[in-house]
Amino acid sequence: MARVKAFVLGSAVLLVFGAVVFATKFAPKPTAPKAPAGPQAVSLPKGTKVELLLLTALDSGGSAEGTDVELVLARPLKVKGEVLVPAGTKATGKVTRSRGASVFSAFSNQPARLAIEVTGLKAPDGTAVKLSASDDGTYELTQANTAGRRDAAKVDRLWQTPEGQQVLKDLVAQSTGTAPSGPVDLKRLSDVLGLHDTREVADRLEAKGDKPQAQDTVAGLLHGDLSKLTGVDLVLATKALGEIQSVVGSVDDKLRGVFKGSNIHATAGTPVPARVKESVRLFPVPASPSAP
């Protein structure tokens, strides 16, 4: 009887041990959790509209053919709400045609001509994006699409008041380097001259409260150097620079007794429409809270 009990007990132990071994060997192995997928590239379609602004001021006849042209992206390039290229990204181009106007050219029916080509830009992920301004690759700058950038009538009105005349002279002296650089009241300047984009920059600088940056930005606006700015700040400053260049050009003409109405003057901030030339895949960038 003792042997039977021992046999039964031993068999039970063996059965339990075998069951444990079987369960361990053939039980489904736990799967490791999948790592979250990284950002996926998104296709920027061919033909996507691109809004650019000139960073390089150009003049018919004065800007030589082949001269490099710098532009800035005015609005971000998005696909389904995802930003692929942020506003403030710089683009490149070249002057393809430049001919000044003169008395002789008027008689020979050869008016002023100014055209550029837009070549492309580089996305934040380093990918080159090819751009084109038209079917043949060039964009013609004319009196019509640069109109309003040079307001001689506004300058004439301001010239009639002592304050306006002094502000105009000070502005030209500061921007041309013929006067010692000093503090400039950008708000007063923009209010007296009616410069809306410049006032927006002044308000933005005041809200930030960053005096060193404010001084750098004002100096850049007066001397045409916006190299220290990026993103939305660069876009806004480019528009303001265009306003200032327009006024300075008109005052300069008035002081010299010359009106260059027959030539084409494209200031910084002049809009240049373009399109994506070839489809390209880009990685989205984090949306900036200050993006337009």
C-alpha positions as CSV (number, residue, x, y, z in Angstrom):
1,M,0.0,0.0,0.0
2,A,2.8,2.3,0.8
3,R,4.4,1.6,-2.5
4,V,1.1,2.4,-4.3
5,K,0.9,5.8,-2.5
6,A,4.5,6.5,-3.3
7,F,3.8,5.6,-7.0
8,V,0.8,7.8,-7.2
9,L,2.5,10.7,-5.5
10,G,5.5,10.4,-7.8
11,S,3.3,10.3,-10.9
12,A,1.5,13.4,-9.8
13,V,4.7,15.3,-9.3
14,L,5.9,14.2,-12.7
15,L,2.6,15.3,-14.3
16,V,2.8,18.7,-12.7
17,F,6.4,19.1,-13.7
18,G,5.6,18.1,-17.3
19,A,2.7,20.5,-17.4
20,V,4.9,23.4,-16.3
21,V,7.6,22.5,-18.9
22,F,5.0,22.2,-21.6
23,A,3.4,25.6,-20.7
24,T,6.8,27.3,-20.6
25,K,8.0,25.9,-23.9
26,F,4.8,26.4,-26.0
27,A,3.2,29.4,-24.4
28,P,3.1,32.5,-26.8
29,K,6.0,34.8,-26.3
30,P,5.1,38.3,-25.3
31,T,5.7,40.8,-28.1
32,A,7.7,43.9,-27.4
33,P,5.7,47.1,-27.7
34,K,6.2,48.9,-31.1
35,A,8.2,52.0,-31.1
36,P,6.2,55.0,-32.1
37,A,6.5,55.9,-35.8
38,G,8.7,58.9,-36.6
39,P,7.6,61.8,-38.8
40,Q,6.7,60.7,-42.4
41,A,7.8,62.6,-45.5
42,V,4.9,64.5,-47.2
43,S,4.8,65.3,-50.9
44,L,4.8,68.9,-51.9
45,P,3.0,68.9,-55.3
46,K,4.3,70.4,-58.5
47,G,2.5,73.6,-59.2
48,T,2.0,74.6,-55.6
49,K,1.8,78.4,-55.4
50,V,4.7,80.1,-53.6
51,E,4.5,83.7,-52.3
52,L,7.9,85.4,-52.3
53,L,9.1,88.9,-51.5
54,L,12.2,90.5,-52.9
55,L,15.1,91.0,-50.4
56,T,17.3,92.5,-53.1
57,A,16.3,96.0,-54.4
58,L,16.5,96.1,-58.2
59,D,16.6,98.8,-60.9
60,S,16.2,98.5,-64.6
61,G,19.6,99.1,-66.2
62,G,21.3,99.5,-62.8
63,S,21.0,95.8,-61.8
64,A,23.3,93.9,-64.2
65,E,22.1,90.7,-65.9
66,G,23.3,87.7,-64.0
67,T,23.2,89.5,-60.6
68,D,22.1,87.1,-57.8
69,V,18.7,87.9,-56.3
70,E,17.7,87.0,-52.8
71,L,14.0,86.5,-51.9
72,V,12.1,85.4,-48.8
73,L,9.1,83.2,-48.4
74,A,6.1,85.4,-47.3
75,R,3.8,82.5,-46.2
76,P,4.6,78.9,-45.2
77,L,4.2,76.1,-47.6
78,K,1.7,73.7,-46.1
79,V,0.1,70.4,-47.1
80,K,-3.0,69.3,-45.2
81,G,-2.2,71.7,-42.4
82,E,1.4,70.5,-42.0
83,V,4.2,73.1,-42.4
84,L,6.8,71.8,-44.8
85,V,8.7,75.1,-45.3
86,P,8.2,78.0,-42.8
87,A,7.7,81.7,-43.7
88,G,11.0,83.5,-43.6
89,T,12.9,80.8,-45.6
90,K,15.2,82.5,-48.1
91,A,15.0,81.7,-51.9
92,T,17.4,82.5,-54.7
93,G,17.2,83.9,-58.2
94,K,19.0,85.9,-60.9
95,V,18.5,89.0,-63.0
96,T,17.8,87.7,-66.5
97,R,17.1,91.0,-68.3
98,S,17.9,94.6,-67.4
99,R,17.7,97.6,-69.6
100,G,17.4,101.2,-68.4
101,A,15.2,103.9,-70.0
102,S,16.7,107.1,-71.6
103,V,15.7,109.8,-74.0
104,F,17.2,107.7,-76.8
105,S,15.4,104.5,-75.8
106,A,12.1,106.4,-75.8
107,F,12.5,107.5,-79.4
108,S,13.7,104.0,-80.5
109,N,10.7,102.3,-78.8
110,Q,13.0,100.4,-76.3
111,P,11.4,101.0,-72.9
112,A,13.0,99.9,-69.6
113,R,13.0,96.2,-69.0
114,L,13.7,94.2,-65.8
115,A,13.2,90.5,-65.4
116,I,14.3,87.8,-63.0
117,E,14.2,84.0,-62.6
118,V,13.5,82.3,-59.4
119,T,15.6,79.2,-59.0
120,G,14.6,77.6,-55.7
121,L,15.0,77.3,-51.9
122,K,16.2,74.9,-49.3
123,A,13.7,73.3,-46.9
124,P,14.6,72.9,-43.2
125,D,15.4,69.2,-43.7
126,G,18.0,70.2,-46.3
127,T,16.0,69.2,-49.4
128,A,16.3,71.5,-52.4
129,V,13.0,72.7,-53.7
130,K,13.1,73.9,-57.3
131,L,10.9,76.9,-58.1
132,S,9.8,78.7,-61.3
133,A,8.2,82.2,-61.7
134,S,6.4,81.3,-64.9
135,D,6.2,78.8,-67.8
136,D,9.4,80.1,-69.3
137,G,11.1,80.5,-65.9
138,T,11.2,84.4,-65.8
139,Y,9.2,87.0,-64.0
140,E,8.9,90.5,-65.7
141,L,9.0,93.4,-63.2
142,T,7.0,96.3,-64.7
143,Q,5.8,99.7,-63.7
144,A,2.4,98.1,-62.9
145,N,3.5,95.3,-60.6
146,T,6.0,97.6,-58.7
147,A,3.5,100.5,-58.5
148,G,3.0,101.9,-55.1
149,R,6.5,101.0,-54.0
150,R,7.6,104.5,-54.9
151,D,5.2,107.2,-53.8
152,A,6.3,110.6,-55.1
153,A,2.9,112.1,-54.3
154,K,3.2,111.2,-50.6
155,V,6.7,112.7,-50.5
156,D,5.4,115.9,-52.2
157,R,2.7,116.3,-49.5
158,L,5.1,115.7,-46.6
159,W,7.6,118.1,-48.1
160,Q,5.1,121.0,-47.6
161,T,5.4,120.7,-43.8
162,P,8.5,121.5,-41.7
163,E,8.2,118.3,-39.6
164,G,7.6,116.1,-42.7
165,Q,10.5,117.7,-44.6
166,Q,12.9,117.2,-41.6
167,V,11.8,113.6,-41.1
168,L,12.4,112.9,-44.8
169,K,15.8,114.5,-44.8
170,D,16.8,112.7,-41.6
171,L,15.6,109.4,-43.1
172,V,17.7,109.8,-46.3
173,A,20.8,110.9,-44.3
174,Q,20.5,107.9,-42.0
175,S,19.9,105.4,-44.7
176,T,22.7,106.7,-47.0
177,G,25.2,107.0,-44.1
178,T,25.7,110.8,-44.6
179,A,24.6,111.4,-41.0
180,P,26.0,109.9,-37.8
181,S,24.0,106.9,-36.7
182,G,21.9,107.5,-33.6
183,P,18.7,106.5,-31.9
184,V,15.7,106.5,-34.3
185,D,12.1,106.7,-33.2
186,L,10.7,104.1,-35.5
187,K,7.1,104.8,-34.4
188,R,7.3,108.5,-35.1
189,L,9.0,107.8,-38.4
190,S,6.3,105.4,-39.5
191,D,3.4,107.6,-38.3
192,V,4.7,110.8,-40.0
193,L,5.5,109.0,-43.2
194,G,2.3,106.8,-43.1
195,L,4.4,103.5,-43.3
196,H,2.0,100.8,-42.1
197,D,4.4,97.9,-42.3
198,T,7.1,99.8,-40.6
199,R,4.7,100.7,-37.7
200,E,3.8,97.0,-37.4
201,V,7.5,96.2,-37.0
202,A,7.9,99.0,-34.4
203,D,4.9,97.6,-32.4
204,R,6.3,94.1,-32.5
205,L,9.7,95.3,-31.3
206,E,8.1,97.2,-28.4
207,A,6.0,94.2,-27.4
208,K,9.2,92.0,-27.3
209,G,11.0,94.6,-25.1
210,D,14.4,93.4,-26.4
211,K,16.3,96.7,-26.8
212,P,19.5,95.2,-28.4
213,Q,17.4,93.4,-31.1
214,A,15.3,96.5,-31.6
215,Q,18.4,98.6,-32.3
216,D,19.8,96.0,-34.7
217,T,16.5,95.8,-36.5
218,V,16.1,99.6,-36.9
219,A,19.7,99.9,-38.1
220,G,19.0,97.1,-40.6
221,L,15.9,98.8,-41.9
222,L,17.8,102.1,-42.4
223,H,20.8,100.5,-44.0
224,G,19.1,97.6,-45.9
225,D,20.7,94.8,-43.9
226,L,18.3,92.3,-42.5
227,S,20.8,89.4,-42.1
228,K,20.2,89.2,-38.3
229,L,16.5,88.4,-38.7
230,T,14.8,85.1,-39.4
231,G,11.3,83.7,-39.8
232,V,8.2,86.0,-39.4
233,D,10.4,88.8,-38.2
234,L,12.3,88.7,-41.5
235,V,9.1,88.7,-43.5
236,L,7.7,91.8,-41.7
237,A,11.0,93.6,-41.8
238,T,11.3,93.0,-45.5
239,K,7.9,94.7,-46.1
240,A,9.0,97.6,-43.9
241,L,12.3,97.9,-45.7
242,G,10.4,98.2,-49.0
243,E,8.4,101.1,-47.6
244,I,11.5,102.9,-46.4
245,Q,13.4,102.3,-49.7
246,S,10.4,103.6,-51.6
247,V,10.4,106.9,-49.6
248,V,14.2,107.3,-49.7
249,G,14.2,106.8,-53.5
250,S,11.5,109.4,-54.0
251,V,13.2,111.9,-51.6
252,D,16.5,111.3,-53.3
253,D,14.9,112.1,-56.7
254,K,13.4,115.3,-55.3
255,L,16.6,116.5,-53.7
256,R,18.4,116.0,-57.0
257,G,15.5,117.5,-59.0
258,V,15.2,114.2,-61.0
259,F,12.2,112.1,-61.5
260,K,13.0,108.6,-62.8
261,G,9.5,107.6,-63.7
262,S,10.5,105.9,-66.9
263,N,12.7,103.3,-65.2
264,I,11.6,100.4,-63.1
265,H,12.4,100.3,-59.4
266,A,11.7,97.2,-57.5
267,T,12.3,97.7,-53.7
268,A,12.7,95.1,-51.1
269,G,9.2,93.7,-50.3
270,T,8.1,93.7,-53.9
271,P,5.9,90.5,-54.3
272,V,7.2,87.9,-56.7
273,P,4.8,85.0,-57.4
274,A,6.3,81.5,-58.2
275,R,5.3,77.8,-58.3
276,V,7.0,74.6,-57.2
277,K,8.7,73.3,-60.4
278,E,9.0,69.6,-59.5
279,S,7.2,67.5,-56.8
280,V,9.4,66.8,-53.8
281,R,9.0,64.9,-50.5
282,L,9.7,66.9,-47.4
283,F,9.5,66.3,-43.7
284,P,7.1,68.5,-41.7
285,V,8.5,71.0,-39.3
286,P,7.0,71.9,-35.9
287,A,4.4,74.6,-36.3
288,S,5.5,77.9,-34.8
289,P,3.0,79.8,-32.7
290,S,4.0,83.1,-34.4
291,A,3.6,81.7,-37.9
292,P,1.2,83.7,-40.1
